[in-house]
Amino acid sequence: MCNLKAISHKQVDDVEADGTDEVELLYDWLETLLLKFELEGKVYSKLHVDLTKTSSSALHITAKAYGEKYTRQVHDSKVEVKAVTYHKMEVVRKGNSVILRFVLDL
């Protein structure tokens, strides 16, 4: 969407999402970040994320998101993201790593 190196950490926002499984949680998380951009004009380049299991089937993600208000002249607009999609979305665990795959509608 923009040049991450141009984003300073002037503001810290709490960003949360919920899901019944890891794929739904990823979708809701990405959609929440996109809405922060669309509705509040916020962009982030650093996230501190905490994942918790809230019940036997529910997951919750909380994060401190570091960024600022988007400015076209400062952040060098690249690609407009229209929406998050479930198309080919997956969460793959390999040892201590997690690989997230998803397709955005541009």
N, C-alpha and C positions, 0 to 999 in steps of 0.2 A: 504494500500500500504506500509506503514511504521509506525514506532513508532512516534506518534505525539509529545510525551514528549521529544524526542531527537532533535526536530527541534527548532533551535534558530531563533530569529527575526533579523538576520543580514541584510536582504534586505527588502525593501518595493516596491512592484510592483503594478501598476494600472492594473486592470483586468476588462474588459467590455464585455457585451453580449447584444443581442437584440432578441426580439421575438414578434410575433403577438398575443400570448396569454401566460398565465402563464406556461403551459406545454412546449411549444416551448422555452420559455425563460430559464426554468430549464435545458432542454436538451442542449441548446447552452452554458449556463453557465458551466455546468459540462464538456462539450466537450472542452471548452476554458481552463479550469483548467488542464484537461488531456493533452492537447497539450502543455501547459507550462511545464509539466513534461517531455513529450516525446521529444520535440524539444529543450528546454532550460535547462532541468535537474533540474527544480525548484520544491520544495515541500513547502507547507504552513501549518501552524497550527493555524493561527489567521486571521480572515477576518472582515473588517468593511464594511458592504454592504449598498448601497443606491439604492432603486428601484424608478424609475420615469416612468410616462406615457408620451411618447413623442408625441403622437397624439391620436386620438379617438380609434385607434386599435393597436398601437404599444407600447411595453414596453422596457425599457432600464435599465440595472443593471450596476452599477459601484462599484468597491470595492478597498480598499487598502488591499493587501494580504501580510502578514508578514511571511517570511520564509528564505530559503537559498538554495544553490545548494545541490542536493541530493548526498550523499556519502553512499555506501552500508555498509561500516564498522561502520559508525556513526548512520545511521537511521534504521538499522535492517530491511532489506527487508522482507515483509510479503507476499502479494498477488500481482500478476501482473494484472493490469486492461487493457484489450485489447480495449474496446470501451464502450461508453455510448449507451444505447438502449431506445427506446420509450416503450418497453414492460412493461405493468402495471404501467407506469409513471402517477402520479397524484399529484395535489396540492389541499389539503383539508383544508378549513378554519373552525376553531372551536373557536368561541368567539374571543379572542385576539391572539390566536395561529394559526400557519400555520404548517401543517404536510406535509412533502415532502416524496413521495414514488417513488423509482426508482430501476431498476435492471441494474447492470453493467455486461458486458461480461468479464468473467475472463479467 
